[in-house]
Amino acid sequence: MGKQKDGTEAAAGFGCINRRAFLFASGATVGGTVLLTGVPGMGKQAVEARVSRYPRMFVENMSRLVLNEPVRFKYPDKGRNSNSILVKMGEPAGGGIGADRNIVAFNTLCTHMGGEMGKTFQASHAVLGPCPFHQSTFDLTRHGMIVSGHATESLPQVLLEVEGDDIYAVGLIGLIYGRYDNLKG
Ligand code: FES
């Protein structure tokens, strides 16, 4: 770490920081308050910017997971559109946790028009879909990337952490359908 001109600490070696550090660096889970300077129209006046933090929420015990049997949960809150699944698949996946990197979680609202896909997991292809509305299908081994159908955005992936036997949801990549802010349900 070294001092920058504005007095903040600069992360040394971005390529070797861990996921949590990356999220803080990228602003996805930054918490608290930061002061911005140099905002157009504000001169040298300091501007307070409030940023939010994803909750760390217990989802399930690792030892209770059954291969290819999704566990349904809600994240990041109990509101509408927060339906999600946690699933232990038969193959490694991007963002997967566990010894085999095969445990992932996703929001289950289709990114096209919000079709609910929580019951459409297909173990044989490691996909979620087809969506009951217009047949979109998403690859859970590749961060929820669209495989076919009308959707153009990947499914929001729930970031996971393991502590002992406990699995926690700690963040999201991608915007939940129907929200302009994942944390405003
Ligand atoms: S809402 Fe899912 S494909 Fe249209």
Boltz pocket constraint, residues with backbone or C-beta under 6 A from the ligand:
constraints:
  - pocket:
      binder: B
      contacts: [[A, 110], [A, 111], [A, 112], [A, 113], [A, 114], [A, 115], [A, 131], [A, 132], [A, 133], [A, 134], [A, 135], [A, 136], [A, 149], [A, 150], [A, 151]]
      max_distance: 6.0
